[in-house]
Amino acid sequence: MKIIKDIVLNIIGFIQYTKLVFNRKYFDLVVGDIDPLEVLKLKLQSRKFAFNKNQKINFFLIFSINNWESIFIDEFKKFGLVKHFNWKNVDKFFENRDLWESFFDNLNHQILNSFDEYYNEVDNFVVFLYTSDFCISNETIIKIQRKNVLIISFCWDDLLYFKSKVKGQPIGVSKLSKAVDFNLTMSPEAISRYLYNNSPVFFWSSLKRNDLNYEFKSSVRDIDKFYVLFIGSKYGWRGKFISKLIQKGIDVVCFGKGWENGSITFDEMINQIKLAPVTLGFANVGHTKSITTIKGRDFEVPLFGGLYLTQYSRGLSYYYIINKDVLTYNNFEDCVNILNKIKSNPMPYEIVRNNGIEKAHENATWNSRLLFLMDFISKL
């Protein structure tokens, strides 16, 4: 049974790897040196968009709260009035397309009604979406479009799930990305895919917080008890990778969907990260092994006081100095070697932990990203 499972994982991983590598090379070649800012300016001009510089900005947020997403509400409130449209999270696909269409039509009707109740012709409005083609239609976006409304979409899983279908139900943002004014991504490798669709897209960077006076108070850790913490779902190669670590004599404690310990709350996750000698991360996309992207844990672990060891991803260098602020590995053997070094001599790695904490609080918070976004908007 184990052999069959490994064969299936290999096949799925190969298919995803081949598709992603081909798409990336093809789109990079076709797109060439297209300037996304020029694409955006032409798009805004064509629909006569214009903010009134003397008026405030109101925010209309469209996303379903499943876990951490409520932080968007708190952070946007620092910049203006906020209305959030929420709906019960759909954690699996509908049995057939007809059921999905009923959900889809009803949801879009509610979104439009909610926005119309909030909108006025005097103020400026930013509509921020963290959703997908599964939930929102281009027709809804077009109806929301007005002269004083800027529409932005953010997607975290666009490298793997840019365009696909399950049971006739769309996933990804291929349609949505065309309809909105511009897109934000955490995957530099996904940018050419958007531009191929003539969809303006920008890597969601951040502005460094120079006004912070943050002092991290280290939690009491038992440095004589070494273990590795992992928090995340069990899928793809994660299970096999962690099993091999255990076989090497490394104690690993796992939380999340699919693991024996199950999931934990957000507050419990913060506490676990603070206490753990080291927290492990995976950057691979889907079932692939070597195609990587930025993950949420890349920011959460240092922000919550953790020493972070994760698979190398190009996007990490946008935020951290590799192996000074966070640790990275390139393969299983590399990971084992680093973990054994931490285990045998943990004190030098407390410097890395504290560097990561400081760097994350400077430029990897949602507030710093919204500062970047608001600065970007002000220049349009």
Contacts in CASP RR format, 6 or more apart in sequence:
PFRMAT RR
TARGET T0000
AUTHOR 0000-0000-0000
METHOD contacts of the structure
MODEL  1
MKIIKDIVLNIIGFIQYTKLVFNRKYFDLVVGDIDPLEVLKLKLQSRKFA
FNKNQKINFFLIFSINNWESIFIDEFKKFGLVKHFNWKNVDKFFENRDLW
ESFFDNLNHQILNSFDEYYNEVDNFVVFLYTSDFCISNETIIKIQRKNVL
IISFCWDDLLYFKSKVKGQPIGVSKLSKAVDFNLTMSPEAISRYLYNNSP
VFFWSSLKRNDLNYEFKSSVRDIDKFYVLFIGSKYGWRGKFISKLIQKGI
DVVCFGKGWENGSITFDEMINQIKLAPVTLGFANVGHTKSITTIKGRDFE
VPLFGGLYLTQYSRGLSYYYIINKDVLTYNNFEDCVNILNKIKSNPMPYE
IVRNNGIEKAHENATWNSRLLFLMDFISKL
6 240 0 8 1.000
9 236 0 8 1.000
9 237 0 8 1.000
9 240 0 8 1.000
9 287 0 8 1.000
12 236 0 8 1.000
12 287 0 8 1.000
13 286 0 8 1.000
13 287 0 8 1.000
13 288 0 8 1.000
13 289 0 8 1.000
16 160 0 8 1.000
16 285 0 8 1.000
16 286 0 8 1.000
16 287 0 8 1.000
16 288 0 8 1.000
16 291 0 8 1.000
17 288 0 8 1.000
17 289 0 8 1.000
17 290 0 8 1.000
17 291 0 8 1.000
20 159 0 8 1.000
20 160 0 8 1.000
20 285 0 8 1.000
20 288 0 8 1.000
20 291 0 8 1.000
21 291 0 8 1.000
23 193 0 8 1.000
24 189 0 8 1.000
24 192 0 8 1.000
24 193 0 8 1.000
27 192 0 8 1.000
27 193 0 8 1.000
27 195 0 8 1.000
27 196 0 8 1.000
28 192 0 8 1.000
30 192 0 8 1.000
30 196 0 8 1.000
31 192 0 8 1.000
31 195 0 8 1.000
31 196 0 8 1.000
32 192 0 8 1.000
34 195 0 8 1.000
36 182 0 8 1.000
36 191 0 8 1.000
36 194 0 8 1.000
36 195 0 8 1.000
36 200 0 8 1.000
36 201 0 8 1.000
36 202 0 8 1.000
37 200 0 8 1.000
37 202 0 8 1.000
39 195 0 8 1.000
39 198 0 8 1.000
39 199 0 8 1.000
39 200 0 8 1.000
40 181 0 8 1.000
40 182 0 8 1.000
40 200 0 8 1.000
40 380 0 8 1.000
41 380 0 8 1.000
43 181 0 8 1.000
43 182 0 8 1.000
43 200 0 8 1.000
44 181 0 8 1.000
44 380 0 8 1.000
47 145 0 8 1.000
47 147 0 8 1.000
48 147 0 8 1.000
49 147 0 8 1.000
49 148 0 8 1.000
49 149 0 8 1.000
49 150 0 8 1.000
49 181 0 8 1.000
50 147 0 8 1.000
50 148 0 8 1.000
51 57 0 8 1.000
51 124 0 8 1.000
51 148 0 8 1.000
51 150 0 8 1.000
51 377 0 8 1.000
51 380 0 8 1.000
52 122 0 8 1.000
52 124 0 8 1.000
52 148 0 8 1.000
55 122 0 8 1.000
55 123 0 8 1.000
55 124 0 8 1.000
55 148 0 8 1.000
56 80 0 8 1.000
56 81 0 8 1.000
56 123 0 8 1.000
56 124 0 8 1.000
57 79 0 8 1.000
57 80 0 8 1.000
57 123 0 8 1.000
57 124 0 8 1.000
57 125 0 8 1.000
57 126 0 8 1.000
57 377 0 8 1.000
58 80 0 8 1.000
58 81 0 8 1.000
58 82 0 8 1.000
58 83 0 8 1.000
58 118 0 8 1.000
58 123 0 8 1.000
58 124 0 8 1.000
58 125 0 8 1.000
58 126 0 8 1.000
59 76 0 8 1.000
59 79 0 8 1.000
59 80 0 8 1.000
59 81 0 8 1.000
59 82 0 8 1.000
59 83 0 8 1.000
59 125 0 8 1.000
59 126 0 8 1.000
59 127 0 8 1.000
59 128 0 8 1.000
60 82 0 8 1.000
60 83 0 8 1.000
60 85 0 8 1.000
60 114 0 8 1.000
60 115 0 8 1.000
60 118 0 8 1.000
60 119 0 8 1.000
60 125 0 8 1.000
60 126 0 8 1.000
60 127 0 8 1.000
60 128 0 8 1.000
61 72 0 8 1.000
61 73 0 8 1.000
61 76 0 8 1.000
61 82 0 8 1.000
61 83 0 8 1.000
61 84 0 8 1.000
61 85 0 8 1.000
61 127 0 8 1.000
61 128 0 8 1.000
61 130 0 8 1.000
62 85 0 8 1.000
62 111 0 8 1.000
62 127 0 8 1.000
62 128 0 8 1.000
62 129 0 8 1.000
62 130 0 8 1.000
62 131 0 8 1.000
62 136 0 8 1.000
63 69 0 8 1.000
63 72 0 8 1.000
63 84 0 8 1.000
63 85 0 8 1.000
63 86 0 8 1.000
63 128 0 8 1.000
63 129 0 8 1.000
63 130 0 8 1.000
63 131 0 8 1.000
64 86 0 8 1.000
64 87 0 8 1.000
64 88 0 8 1.000
64 89 0 8 1.000
64 90 0 8 1.000
64 131 0 8 1.000
64 135 0 8 1.000
65 86 0 8 1.000
65 89 0 8 1.000
66 89 0 8 1.000
66 91 0 8 1.000
67 266 0 8 1.000
68 266 0 8 1.000
69 130 0 8 1.000
71 366 0 8 1.000
72 84 0 8 1.000
72 128 0 8 1.000
72 130 0 8 1.000
72 366 0 8 1.000
73 82 0 8 1.000
73 84 0 8 1.000
75 366 0 8 1.000
75 367 0 8 1.000
75 370 0 8 1.000
76 82 0 8 1.000
76 128 0 8 1.000
76 370 0 8 1.000
78 367 0 8 1.000
78 370 0 8 1.000
79 370 0 8 1.000
79 374 0 8 1.000
83 114 0 8 1.000
83 118 0 8 1.000
85 110 0 8 1.000
85 111 0 8 1.000
85 114 0 8 1.000
85 115 0 8 1.000
87 107 0 8 1.000
87 110 0 8 1.000
87 135 0 8 1.000
90 103 0 8 1.000
90 134 0 8 1.000
90 135 0 8 1.000
93 100 0 8 1.000
93 166 0 8 1.000
93 167 0 8 1.000
93 169 0 8 1.000
94 100 0 8 1.000
94 103 0 8 1.000
94 167 0 8 1.000
94 169 0 8 1.000
95 167 0 8 1.000
96 167 0 8 1.000
97 167 0 8 1.000
97 168 0 8 1.000
97 169 0 8 1.000
100 134 0 8 1.000
100 167 0 8 1.000
100 168 0 8 1.000
100 169 0 8 1.000
104 134 0 8 1.000
104 135 0 8 1.000
104 137 0 8 1.000
107 135 0 8 1.000
107 136 0 8 1.000
108 136 0 8 1.000
108 137 0 8 1.000
108 139 0 8 1.000
108 140 0 8 1.000
111 136 0 8 1.000
111 140 0 8 1.000
112 140 0 8 1.000
112 143 0 8 1.000
112 144 0 8 1.000
115 127 0 8 1.000
115 144 0 8 1.000
119 125 0 8 1.000
119 146 0 8 1.000
119 149 0 8 1.000
121 146 0 8 1.000
121 148 0 8 1.000
123 148 0 8 1.000
124 148 0 8 1.000
124 150 0 8 1.000
125 146 0 8 1.000
125 148 0 8 1.000
125 149 0 8 1.000
125 150 0 8 1.000
126 149 0 8 1.000
126 150 0 8 1.000
126 151 0 8 1.000
126 152 0 8 1.000
126 377 0 8 1.000
127 144 0 8 1.000
127 149 0 8 1.000
127 150 0 8 1.000
127 151 0 8 1.000
127 152 0 8 1.000
128 152 0 8 1.000
128 154 0 8 1.000
129 136 0 8 1.000
129 151 0 8 1.000
129 152 0 8 1.000
129 153 0 8 1.000
129 154 0 8 1.000
129 176 0 8 1.000
129 180 0 8 1.000
130 153 0 8 1.000
130 154 0 8 1.000
130 155 0 8 1.000
131 153 0 8 1.000
131 176 0 8 1.000
132 155 0 8 1.000
132 161 0 8 1.000
132 170 0 8 1.000
132 171 0 8 1.000
132 172 0 8 1.000
132 173 0 8 1.000
132 176 0 8 1.000
133 170 0 8 1.000
133 171 0 8 1.000
133 172 0 8 1.000
133 173 0 8 1.000
133 174 0 8 1.000
133 175 0 8 1.000
133 176 0 8 1.000
134 169 0 8 1.000
134 170 0 8 1.000
134 171 0 8 1.000
134 172 0 8 1.000
136 176 0 8 1.000
137 175 0 8 1.000
138 175 0 8 1.000
138 176 0 8 1.000
138 178 0 8 1.000
138 179 0 8 1.000
141 151 0 8 1.000
141 176 0 8 1.000
141 179 0 8 1.000
141 180 0 8 1.000
142 179 0 8 1.000
144 151 0 8 1.000
145 151 0 8 1.000
150 181 0 8 1.000
150 377 0 8 1.000
150 380 0 8 1.000
151 179 0 8 1.000
151 180 0 8 1.000
151 181 0 8 1.000
152 180 0 8 1.000
152 181 0 8 1.000
152 182 0 8 1.000
152 183 0 8 1.000
152 184 0 8 1.000
152 373 0 8 1.000
153 173 0 8 1.000
153 176 0 8 1.000
153 177 0 8 1.000
153 180 0 8 1.000
153 182 0 8 1.000
153 183 0 8 1.000
153 184 0 8 1.000
154 183 0 8 1.000
154 184 0 8 1.000
154 185 0 8 1.000
154 204 0 8 1.000
155 172 0 8 1.000
155 173 0 8 1.000
155 177 0 8 1.000
155 183 0 8 1.000
155 184 0 8 1.000
155 185 0 8 1.000
156 186 0 8 1.000
156 296 0 8 1.000
157 172 0 8 1.000
158 172 0 8 1.000
158 173 0 8 1.000
158 185 0 8 1.000
158 187 0 8 1.000
158 190 0 8 1.000
158 193 0 8 1.000
158 194 0 8 1.000
159 187 0 8 1.000
159 189 0 8 1.000
159 190 0 8 1.000
159 285 0 8 1.000
159 291 0 8 1.000
159 293 0 8 1.000
160 285 0 8 1.000
160 286 0 8 1.000
161 171 0 8 1.000
161 172 0 8 1.000
162 172 0 8 1.000
162 173 0 8 1.000
162 174 0 8 1.000
162 190 0 8 1.000
162 193 0 8 1.000
163 170 0 8 1.000
163 172 0 8 1.000
163 173 0 8 1.000
163 174 0 8 1.000
164 170 0 8 1.000
164 171 0 8 1.000
164 172 0 8 1.000
165 171 0 8 1.000
173 183 0 8 1.000
174 197 0 8 1.000
177 183 0 8 1.000
177 194 0 8 1.000
177 197 0 8 1.000
177 199 0 8 1.000
177 201 0 8 1.000
178 197 0 8 1.000
178 198 0 8 1.000
178 199 0 8 1.000
180 199 0 8 1.000
181 200 0 8 1.000
182 199 0 8 1.000
182 200 0 8 1.000
182 201 0 8 1.000
182 202 0 8 1.000
183 194 0 8 1.000
183 199 0 8 1.000
183 200 0 8 1.000
183 201 0 8 1.000
183 202 0 8 1.000
184 201 0 8 1.000
184 202 0 8 1.000
184 203 0 8 1.000
184 204 0 8 1.000
184 373 0 8 1.000
185 191 0 8 1.000
185 194 0 8 1.000
185 201 0 8 1.000
185 202 0 8 1.000
185 203 0 8 1.000
185 204 0 8 1.000
186 203 0 8 1.000
186 204 0 8 1.000
186 293 0 8 1.000
186 294 0 8 1.000
186 315 0 8 1.000
187 293 0 8 1.000
187 294 0 8 1.000
187 315 0 8 1.000
188 203 0 8 1.000
188 314 0 8 1.000
188 315 0 8 1.000
188 318 0 8 1.000
189 293 0 8 1.000
189 314 0 8 1.000
190 201 0 8 1.000
190 293 0 8 1.000
191 201 0 8 1.000
191 203 0 8 1.000
194 200 0 8 1.000
194 201 0 8 1.000
195 201 0 8 1.000
202 376 0 8 1.000
203 318 0 8 1.000
204 369 0 8 1.000
204 372 0 8 1.000
204 373 0 8 1.000
205 318 0 8 1.000
205 369 0 8 1.000
205 372 0 8 1.000
206 319 0 8 1.000
206 363 0 8 1.000
206 364 0 8 1.000
206 365 0 8 1.000
206 368 0 8 1.000
206 369 0 8 1.000
206 371 0 8 1.000
206 372 0 8 1.000
207 363 0 8 1.000
207 368 0 8 1.000
207 371 0 8 1.000
207 372 0 8 1.000
207 375 0 8 1.000
208 362 0 8 1.000
208 363 0 8 1.000
208 368 0 8 1.000
209 361 0 8 1.000
209 362 0 8 1.000
209 363 0 8 1.000
209 365 0 8 1.000
209 367 0 8 1.000
209 368 0 8 1.000
209 371 0 8 1.000
212 361 0 8 1.000
212 362 0 8 1.000
214 358 0 8 1.000
214 361 0 8 1.000
216 305 0 8 1.000
216 354 0 8 1.000
216 357 0 8 1.000
216 358 0 8 1.000
218 305 0 8 1.000
218 350 0 8 1.000
218 354 0 8 1.000
219 274 0 8 1.000
219 275 0 8 1.000
219 305 0 8 1.000
221 275 0 8 1.000
221 276 0 8 1.000
221 277 0 8 1.000
223 277 0 8 1.000
223 346 0 8 1.000
223 347 0 8 1.000
225 277 0 8 1.000
226 251 0 8 1.000
226 277 0 8 1.000
226 342 0 8 1.000
226 343 0 8 1.000
226 346 0 8 1.000
227 250 0 8 1.000
227 251 0 8 1.000
227 252 0 8 1.000
227 253 0 8 1.000
227 276 0 8 1.000
227 277 0 8 1.000
228 245 0 8 1.000
228 250 0 8 1.000
228 251 0 8 1.000
228 252 0 8 1.000
228 253 0 8 1.000
228 276 0 8 1.000
228 277 0 8 1.000
228 278 0 8 1.000
228 279 0 8 1.000
228 280 0 8 1.000
228 339 0 8 1.000
229 252 0 8 1.000
229 253 0 8 1.000
229 255 0 8 1.000
229 272 0 8 1.000
229 273 0 8 1.000
229 276 0 8 1.000
229 277 0 8 1.000
229 278 0 8 1.000
229 279 0 8 1.000
229 280 0 8 1.000
230 238 0 8 1.000
230 242 0 8 1.000
230 252 0 8 1.000
230 253 0 8 1.000
230 254 0 8 1.000
230 255 0 8 1.000
230 279 0 8 1.000
230 280 0 8 1.000
230 281 0 8 1.000
231 254 0 8 1.000
231 255 0 8 1.000
231 256 0 8 1.000
231 264 0 8 1.000
231 269 0 8 1.000
231 272 0 8 1.000
231 273 0 8 1.000
231 279 0 8 1.000
231 297 0 8 1.000
232 238 0 8 1.000
232 254 0 8 1.000
232 255 0 8 1.000
232 256 0 8 1.000
232 257 0 8 1.000
232 259 0 8 1.000
232 297 0 8 1.000
233 256 0 8 1.000
233 257 0 8 1.000
233 258 0 8 1.000
234 254 0 8 1.000
234 256 0 8 1.000
234 257 0 8 1.000
234 258 0 8 1.000
234 259 0 8 1.000
235 286 0 8 1.000
235 287 0 8 1.000
236 286 0 8 1.000
236 287 0 8 1.000
237 282 0 8 1.000
237 284 0 8 1.000
237 287 0 8 1.000
237 289 0 8 1.000
238 282 0 8 1.000
241 282 0 8 1.000
241 332 0 8 1.000
242 252 0 8 1.000
242 254 0 8 1.000
242 280 0 8 1.000
244 332 0 8 1.000
245 252 0 8 1.000
245 335 0 8 1.000
245 336 0 8 1.000
245 339 0 8 1.000
246 252 0 8 1.000
248 336 0 8 1.000
250 336 0 8 1.000
250 339 0 8 1.000
250 340 0 8 1.000
250 343 0 8 1.000
252 280 0 8 1.000
253 261 0 8 1.000
253 272 0 8 1.000
253 276 0 8 1.000
254 260 0 8 1.000
254 261 0 8 1.000
255 261 0 8 1.000
255 262 0 8 1.000
255 263 0 8 1.000
255 264 0 8 1.000
255 268 0 8 1.000
255 269 0 8 1.000
255 272 0 8 1.000
256 262 0 8 1.000
256 263 0 8 1.000
256 264 0 8 1.000
257 263 0 8 1.000
264 272 0 8 1.000
269 300 0 8 1.000
269 304 0 8 1.000
270 304 0 8 1.000
273 279 0 8 1.000
273 300 0 8 1.000
273 301 0 8 1.000
273 304 0 8 1.000
273 305 0 8 1.000
273 306 0 8 1.000
274 304 0 8 1.000
274 305 0 8 1.000
274 306 0 8 1.000
276 306 0 8 1.000
276 307 0 8 1.000
277 307 0 8 1.000
277 342 0 8 1.000
277 343 0 8 1.000
277 346 0 8 1.000
278 306 0 8 1.000
278 307 0 8 1.000
278 308 0 8 1.000
278 309 0 8 1.000
278 327 0 8 1.000
278 339 0 8 1.000
278 342 0 8 1.000
278 349 0 8 1.000
279 297 0 8 1.000
279 301 0 8 1.000
279 306 0 8 1.000
279 307 0 8 1.000
279 308 0 8 1.000
279 309 0 8 1.000
280 309 0 8 1.000
280 310 0 8 1.000
280 335 0 8 1.000
281 295 0 8 1.000
281 297 0 8 1.000
281 301 0 8 1.000
281 308 0 8 1.000
281 309 0 8 1.000
281 310 0 8 1.000
281 311 0 8 1.000
282 295 0 8 1.000
282 310 0 8 1.000
282 311 0 8 1.000
283 292 0 8 1.000
283 293 0 8 1.000
283 294 0 8 1.000
283 295 0 8 1.000
283 298 0 8 1.000
283 310 0 8 1.000
283 311 0 8 1.000
283 312 0 8 1.000
283 313 0 8 1.000
283 316 0 8 1.000
284 290 0 8 1.000
284 291 0 8 1.000
284 292 0 8 1.000
284 311 0 8 1.000
285 291 0 8 1.000
285 292 0 8 1.000
285 293 0 8 1.000
292 311 0 8 1.000
292 312 0 8 1.000
292 313 0 8 1.000
292 314 0 8 1.000
293 313 0 8 1.000
293 315 0 8 1.000
294 313 0 8 1.000
294 315 0 8 1.000
294 316 0 8 1.000
295 310 0 8 1.000
295 313 0 8 1.000
297 308 0 8 1.000
297 310 0 8 1.000
298 308 0 8 1.000
298 310 0 8 1.000
298 313 0 8 1.000
298 316 0 8 1.000
298 319 0 8 1.000
298 326 0 8 1.000
298 364 0 8 1.000
299 319 0 8 1.000
299 360 0 8 1.000
299 364 0 8 1.000
299 365 0 8 1.000
301 308 0 8 1.000
302 308 0 8 1.000
302 320 0 8 1.000
302 325 0 8 1.000
302 326 0 8 1.000
302 356 0 8 1.000
302 357 0 8 1.000
302 359 0 8 1.000
302 360 0 8 1.000
302 364 0 8 1.000
303 357 0 8 1.000
303 360 0 8 1.000
303 361 0 8 1.000
303 364 0 8 1.000
303 365 0 8 1.000
305 353 0 8 1.000
305 357 0 8 1.000
306 353 0 8 1.000
306 357 0 8 1.000
307 327 0 8 1.000
307 342 0 8 1.000
307 349 0 8 1.000
307 350 0 8 1.000
307 352 0 8 1.000
307 353 0 8 1.000
308 326 0 8 1.000
308 327 0 8 1.000
308 356 0 8 1.000
309 326 0 8 1.000
309 327 0 8 1.000
309 328 0 8 1.000
309 329 0 8 1.000
309 335 0 8 1.000
309 338 0 8 1.000
309 339 0 8 1.000
309 342 0 8 1.000
310 316 0 8 1.000
310 326 0 8 1.000
310 327 0 8 1.000
310 328 0 8 1.000
310 329 0 8 1.000
311 328 0 8 1.000
311 329 0 8 1.000
311 330 0 8 1.000
312 322 0 8 1.000
312 328 0 8 1.000
312 329 0 8 1.000
312 330 0 8 1.000
313 328 0 8 1.000
316 322 0 8 1.000
316 326 0 8 1.000
316 328 0 8 1.000
319 359 0 8 1.000
319 360 0 8 1.000
319 363 0 8 1.000
319 364 0 8 1.000
320 326 0 8 1.000
320 356 0 8 1.000
320 359 0 8 1.000
320 360 0 8 1.000
320 364 0 8 1.000
321 355 0 8 1.000
321 359 0 8 1.000
322 328 0 8 1.000
323 352 0 8 1.000
324 352 0 8 1.000
324 355 0 8 1.000
325 352 0 8 1.000
325 355 0 8 1.000
325 356 0 8 1.000
325 359 0 8 1.000
325 360 0 8 1.000
326 352 0 8 1.000
326 356 0 8 1.000
327 338 0 8 1.000
327 349 0 8 1.000
327 352 0 8 1.000
329 335 0 8 1.000
329 338 0 8 1.000
342 349 0 8 1.000
362 368 0 8 1.000
END
